Amino acid sequence: MGNEAYIIKGHLCYSRDADTIEVVENGSLVVENGVCRGVFETVPARYAQLPVHDYGDRLVVPGMTDLHVHAPQFSFRGLGMDLELLEWLNTYTFPEESKYRELSYAERAYGSFADHLLHSTTTRACIFATIHVPATLLLMRKLDALGLCTYVGKVNMNRNSPDYLRETSTRQAIRDTELWLSQLEGLRHTRPILTPRFIPSCTDDLMYALHDLREQYSLPVQSHLSENLGEIAWVRELCPRAKFYGQAYDQFGLFGGDHKCIMAHCVHSDEREQELMLKNGVFIAHSPESNMNLASGVAPVNQFLERGLHVGLATDVAGGSHESMLRAMMHAIQASKLRWRLLDQTVAPLSFERAFYLATMGGGAFFGSVGTFREGWAADAVVLDDANLDHPQDLSVRARLERMTYLADERSIAAKYVEGRKIL
């Protein structure tokens, strides 16, 4: 964490809760030892001598958390969006991910991914790599050097995938995973997360073995859940003892409870699955653009929030076409409105306040006290400049923030802080 104390000055915008965005115009955020010490309209005398990072008329928001993104897929974002999930995996994803066996290719591709992530509103992310140990370590070191706080997972998959992208046995999969875990010394901001790709790609004995590794190394878990109807039917065949998809993970001890766990998508999670996620504290990574692009559907996000489930927002590149969490907010609102209008009017569409919450506090909670400017919380902040988005009338700060969700891009990122460290 940054050890210095200073003040970030600008129009501060942050969630108080899921339904309230606090706006402090010309406010001062006091940062000390990497955490927030308070938001003030007038700086108290005890902080009056601190240096000031004055951003004038710009907006200052909490750093955003991308709860689910595939780094090796960044290179083919925007391709194959006319396909459904399983066909898309076989046509685009698996051939591309196989290229990461070559470290020279991984160097170029992961360099591009890391650079784009740096120049976005994302300060924290949970990331899938590939099955390849050297390339996964390379990605982790690149992200760590940039100062981003991330979880990165070496993927496990030993069935129902092409020969060129399959771990040959459970023994080899576990050996490689342990090799990866043994080479993480020196990383300060990037941590490992256990990553079975999804139930269809992992045999039962591999899942049991991953459970043992999880306990041995005290690791969190990330995977996919109830994304696509064809996938759900496939899991029903592969795991006949499980009454629903989430129970298939739970029977192996890889579904929260005594460990942190993220499940991406949950588009078609039924009542039983939602109840188990609530009981076990499983985080849902809502990936709206990906779910639309791959014809999976739209998750009932407001229903999740009303039930008290942990929910964050995700880009899910390359199912999603862009690394921007601002666009993810936009897509979450749009998708929820279509779901409400066309499918189920019992689940209200997302408000802008809730979309902002998902991108900041909702996903940030996976990392702890992250995602808002409360006292004692991590000082992750992004400075947004909308000077190039001309407008003929005066707008409130809140309106400017909402507008940037739809119109801003990486050129609007003026500065970026992670745990008090200015990284951009």
C-alpha positions in Angstrom: 0.0 0.0 0.0 1.0 3.6 -0.5 2.5 5.0 2.8 2.1 8.7 2.0 -0.8 10.8 3.0 -2.4 13.3 0.6 -5.7 14.6 -0.6 -7.6 13.9 -3.8 -9.8 16.9 -4.7 -12.6 16.9 -7.3 -16.3 16.0 -7.6 -16.5 12.8 -5.5 -19.1 10.2 -6.5 -19.4 7.0 -4.6 -22.1 4.5 -3.4 -23.4 4.7 0.1 -25.5 1.6 -0.6 -27.0 -0.2 -3.6 -29.6 2.6 -4.2 -27.7 5.7 -3.2 -24.8 7.6 -5.0 -23.3 10.2 -2.8 -22.0 13.3 -4.7 -19.7 15.7 -2.9 -18.9 18.6 -5.3 -15.4 20.0 -4.9 -14.9 17.5 -2.2 -11.6 16.3 -0.6 -10.8 12.6 -0.1 -8.1 12.1 2.5 -5.8 9.1 1.8 -3.4 7.7 4.3 -1.4 4.5 4.2 -3.4 3.2 1.2 -6.9 3.7 2.8 -9.5 6.4 2.8 -9.6 8.6 6.0 -12.7 10.5 5.1 -14.6 12.7 2.5 -14.9 16.3 3.4 -16.4 19.5 2.0 -14.0 21.5 4.1 -10.7 19.8 5.0 -10.2 19.5 8.8 -7.3 21.4 10.3 -5.5 18.1 11.1 -5.2 17.4 7.4 -4.7 21.0 6.2 -0.9 20.6 5.5 -1.3 17.5 3.3 -0.3 17.8 -0.4 -3.3 18.0 -2.7 -3.9 16.2 -6.0 -6.4 18.8 -7.3 -8.4 17.5 -10.3 -10.6 20.6 -10.6 -13.9 20.0 -12.4 -13.2 16.3 -13.0 -15.1 13.4 -11.4 -13.5 11.1 -8.9 -15.1 7.6 -8.5 -14.1 4.5 -6.7 -12.0 2.0 -8.8 -14.1 -0.6 -10.4 -13.8 -4.4 -10.1 -14.1 -6.7 -13.1 -15.2 -9.9 -11.4 -14.8 -12.2 -14.5 -12.5 -11.7 -17.6 -10.5 -14.1 -19.8 -7.1 -12.6 -20.5 -6.1 -14.9 -23.4 -9.4 -14.1 -25.2 -8.7 -10.4 -25.4 -6.9 -10.9 -28.7 -10.1 -12.0 -30.5 -12.7 -9.8 -28.8 -15.4 -8.8 -31.2 -15.3 -12.1 -33.2 -17.8 -14.9 -33.4 -20.6 -12.9 -31.8 -23.2 -14.6 -34.1 -22.5 -18.0 -32.4 -23.9 -19.6 -29.2 -21.6 -20.5 -26.3 -20.5 -24.1 -27.0 -20.0 -23.5 -30.7 -18.1 -20.3 -30.0 -15.8 -22.1 -27.6 -14.8 -24.7 -30.2 -14.5 -22.3 -33.1 -12.7 -19.4 -31.5 -11.8 -19.8 -27.8 -10.0 -23.2 -27.7 -7.8 -22.6 -30.9 -6.8 -19.2 -29.5 -6.0 -20.3 -26.0 -3.8 -23.1 -27.4 -1.4 -20.5 -28.7 -0.3 -19.6 -25.2 1.9 -22.7 -25.1 4.3 -20.4 -26.9 5.7 -17.8 -24.5 6.6 -15.4 -27.3 2.9 -15.2 -28.3 1.8 -14.8 -24.6 4.3 -12.0 -24.2 2.7 -10.0 -27.0 -1.0 -10.9 -26.3 -0.8 -10.4 -22.5 1.1 -7.2 -22.9 -1.8 -5.8 -24.9 -4.4 -7.0 -22.4 -2.5 -5.6 -19.4 -2.0 -2.2 -21.1 -5.7 -1.9 -21.9 -6.6 -2.9 -18.4 -4.3 -0.2 -17.0 -6.0 2.5 -19.1 -9.5 1.5 -18.0 -11.6 2.2 -14.9 -10.7 -1.3 -13.6 -8.5 -1.3 -10.5 -9.2 -4.9 -9.5 -10.1 -8.0 -11.5 -10.6 -11.8 -11.3 -9.0 -13.3 -14.4 -8.9 -16.6 -16.2 -5.6 -17.5 -17.9 -5.0 -20.8 -19.7 -3.7 -24.3 -18.8 -0.2 -23.2 -19.5 2.0 -22.5 -16.4 4.7 -20.3 -17.9 2.2 -18.1 -19.7 0.0 -17.8 -16.6 3.0 -16.7 -14.5 4.0 -14.2 -17.2 0.5 -12.7 -17.1 0.6 -12.4 -13.3 4.0 -10.7 -13.3 2.8 -8.2 -15.9 -0.3 -7.3 -13.9 1.7 -7.1 -10.7 4.2 -4.8 -12.2 1.5 -2.3 -13.2 0.2 -2.2 -9.6 -3.3 -3.6 -10.4 -4.8 -5.8 -7.6 -5.9 -9.1 -9.3 -6.6 -12.7 -8.8 -5.4 -14.9 -11.7 -6.1 -18.5 -12.2 -4.3 -21.2 -14.2 -7.2 -23.0 -15.8 -7.9 -26.7 -15.3 -9.5 -28.9 -18.0 -8.9 -32.6 -18.6 -12.0 -33.7 -20.6 -14.4 -32.5 -23.3 -11.9 -30.2 -24.9 -9.5 -30.6 -27.9 -6.4 -32.7 -27.6 -4.3 -29.6 -28.2 -5.9 -27.8 -25.1 -6.4 -30.6 -22.6 -4.5 -31.7 -19.5 -3.7 -35.4 -20.2 -4.6 -36.7 -16.8 -5.7 -35.6 -13.3 -2.1 -36.3 -12.2 -0.7 -33.9 -14.7 -3.3 -31.3 -14.0 -2.6 -31.3 -10.3 1.2 -31.4 -10.8 1.1 -28.4 -13.1 -1.2 -26.5 -10.8 1.2 -27.1 -7.8 4.1 -26.1 -10.0 2.3 -22.8 -10.7 1.5 -22.2 -7.1 5.2 -22.8 -6.1 6.5 -20.0 -8.3 4.5 -17.0 -7.0 7.2 -15.5 -4.8 7.7 -11.8 -5.2 4.2 -11.0 -6.3 2.8 -8.1 -4.2 -0.6 -7.3 -5.8 -1.5 -10.4 -7.8 -2.8 -13.6 -6.1 -3.7 -17.1 -7.3 -7.3 -18.4 -7.6 -8.2 -22.0 -8.3 -9.9 -22.2 -11.7 -11.7 -25.3 -13.0 -13.0 -24.0 -16.3 -16.4 -25.5 -15.8 -18.0 -28.8 -14.8 -18.0 -30.3 -18.4 -14.2 -29.8 -18.7 -13.2 -31.4 -15.5 -13.5 -35.1 -14.4 -14.8 -36.0 -11.0 -11.4 -37.1 -9.8 -9.9 -33.8 -10.9 -12.5 -31.8 -9.0 -11.9 -33.8 -5.9 -8.2 -33.2 -6.3 -8.7 -29.5 -6.8 -10.7 -29.5 -3.5 -7.7 -30.9 -1.7 -5.5 -28.2 -3.2 -7.9 -25.6 -2.2 -7.8 -26.7 1.4 -4.0 -27.2 1.4 -3.3 -23.7 -0.1 -6.3 -21.8 1.3 -7.4 -20.7 -2.2 -10.5 -19.0 -3.5 -12.3 -20.6 -6.5 -13.7 -19.2 -9.8 -15.7 -20.9 -12.5 -18.8 -20.7 -14.6 -22.4 -21.6 -13.7 -25.8 -21.9 -15.5 -24.7 -19.7 -18.4 -26.4 -21.5 -21.3 -29.3 -24.0 -21.5 -27.3 -26.4 -23.6 -24.5 -26.3 -21.0 -27.0 -27.0 -18.2 -28.4 -30.0 -20.0 -24.9 -31.3 -20.5 -24.0 -31.0 -16.8 -27.2 -32.9 -16.0 -25.9 -35.8 -18.0 -22.4 -35.6 -16.6 -23.5 -35.3 -13.0 -26.7 -37.2 -12.5 -26.5 -37.1 -8.7 -26.6 -33.3 -8.7 -30.2 -31.9 -8.6 -28.9 -28.7 -10.2 -25.7 -27.2 -11.6 -24.5 -25.5 -8.5 -24.9 -28.7 -6.5 -22.4 -30.3 -8.9 -19.7 -27.9 -7.7 -20.9 -28.2 -4.1 -20.5 -32.0 -4.0 -16.8 -31.5 -4.6 -16.5 -28.7 -2.0 -15.9 -26.0 -4.6 -18.9 -23.8 -4.0 -18.1 -21.3 -1.3 -18.9 -21.9 2.4 -15.5 -22.0 4.0 -13.8 -20.3 1.0 -14.4 -17.4 -1.3 -16.0 -18.3 -4.6 -17.1 -16.6 -7.8 -19.5 -18.1 -10.3 -19.8 -16.3 -13.6 -23.2 -15.7 -15.3 -25.9 -17.6 -13.3 -28.3 -16.6 -16.1 -30.6 -19.6 -15.5 -30.0 -20.2 -11.8 -33.3 -21.5 -10.3 -34.6 -21.0 -6.7 -32.6 -23.9 -5.3 -29.4 -22.7 -6.9 -29.9 -19.2 -5.6 -30.6 -20.4 -2.1 -27.4 -22.4 -2.1 -25.4 -19.5 -3.4 -26.9 -17.3 -0.6 -26.2 -19.9 2.0 -22.6 -20.4 0.9 -21.8 -16.7 0.2 -21.0 -17.3 -3.5 -20.3 -14.2 -5.6 -22.1 -13.9 -8.9 -20.2 -12.2 -11.7 -22.9 -10.7 -13.9 -21.7 -10.5 -17.5 -24.5 -8.8 -19.5 -22.8 -8.2 -22.8 -21.4 -11.7 -23.0 -24.7 -13.2 -22.2 -26.4 -11.3 -25.0 -23.6 -11.9 -27.5 -23.6 -15.6 -27.0 -27.4 -15.9 -26.8 -27.4 -17.2 -23.2 -30.0 -14.8 -21.9 -30.2 -12.2 -19.1 -29.7 -12.9 -15.5 -32.4 -11.6 -13.0 -29.9 -9.2 -11.3 -32.3 -7.2 -9.3 -33.8 -10.5 -7.9 -30.3 -11.5 -6.8 -29.7 -8.2 -5.1 -33.1 -8.2 -3.3 -32.4 -11.7 -2.0 -29.1 -10.5 -0.5 -26.8 -12.4 -2.9 -23.3 -11.1 -3.5 -23.3 -9.7 -7.1 -20.6 -7.9 -9.1 -20.2 -6.8 -12.7 -18.0 -8.4 -15.3 -16.9 -7.8 -18.9 -16.2 -11.4 -19.6 -13.9 -10.7 -22.6 -14.1 -12.1 -25.2 -17.7 -13.1 -24.8 -17.9 -9.4 -24.0 -16.3 -7.3 -26.7 -14.7 -4.7 -24.5 -12.7 -4.3 -21.2 -14.7 -1.2 -20.2 -16.6 -1.5 -16.9 -18.5 1.7 -17.9 -19.8 -0.2 -20.9 -20.6 -3.2 -18.6 -22.8 -0.8 -16.5 -24.5 0.3 -19.7 -25.1 -3.2 -20.9 -26.4 -4.3 -17.5 -29.0 -1.6 -17.5 -30.1 -2.2 -21.1 -30.3 -6.0 -20.8 -32.3 -5.7 -17.6 -34.8 -3.5 -19.3 -35.3 -5.9 -22.2 -35.6 -8.8 -19.7 -38.3 -6.9 -17.8 -40.2 -5.9 -20.9 -40.0 -9.1 -22.9 -39.7 -11.9 -20.3 -40.6 -11.2 -16.7 -42.1 -8.0 -15.3 -41.8 -9.3 -11.7 -38.1 -8.4 -11.8 -37.6 -4.7 -12.2 -34.8 -3.3 -14.5 -31.6 -2.0 -13.0 -31.4 1.6 -12.0 -28.2 3.6 -12.7 -27.5 3.6 -9.0 -27.5 -0.2 -8.8 -25.4 -0.6 -11.9 -22.8 1.8 -10.4 -22.9 -0.2 -7.1 -22.3 -3.5 -9.0 -19.2 -2.1 -10.7 -17.8 -0.7 -7.5 -18.9 -1.9 -4.1 -20.7 -5.1 -5.3 -17.7 -6.6 -7.0 -15.2 -4.9 -4.8 -16.5 -6.8 -1.8 -14.8 -10.0 -3.1 -11.5 -8.2 -2.3 -12.7 -7.0 1.1 -13.4 -3.3 2.1 -13.2 -2.1 -1.5 -15.3 -0.1 -3.8 -16.4 3.1 -2.0 -14.8 6.1 -0.1 -15.8 5.0 3.4 -13.3 5.6 6.1 -10.9 2.6 6.4 -11.7 1.3 3.0 -9.1 0.8 0.3 -8.1 4.0 -1.5 -8.9 2.8 -5.1 -10.0 5.8 -7.2 -10.3 6.7 -10.9 -10.4 10.3 -12.1 -12.8 10.8 -15.1 -12.5 13.8 -17.5 -15.6 14.5 -19.6 -14.3 17.8 -21.0 -14.4 16.4 -24.6 -18.0 15.3 -24.3 -19.5 18.7 -25.2 -23.1 19.5 -24.2 -25.2 22.6 -24.7 -26.7 22.8 -21.2 -25.4 22.7 -17.7 -25.5 19.2 -16.1 -25.3 18.1 -12.5 -22.4 16.0 -11.4 -24.6 13.0 -11.1 -25.9 13.5 -14.7 -22.3 13.9 -15.9 -21.5 10.6 -14.3 -24.4 8.8 -15.8 -23.6 10.3 -19.2 -20.0 9.1 -19.1 -21.3 5.5 -18.6 -22.6 5.7 -22.1 -20.1 8.0 -23.9 -16.7 7.8 -22.2 -13.8 5.6 -23.2 -10.1 5.2 -22.2 -9.4 8.8 -23.2 -11.5 9.9 -20.3 -9.3 8.3 -17.7 -7.2 11.1 -16.2 -5.7 9.3 -13.3 -5.9 6.1 -11.4 -5.1 5.0 -7.8 -4.9 1.5 -6.3 -4.5 1.2 -2.5 -3.3 4.7 -2.4 -0.6 4.2 -5.1 -1.0 6.4 -8.2 -0.5 4.0 -11.1 -1.7 6.2 -14.0 
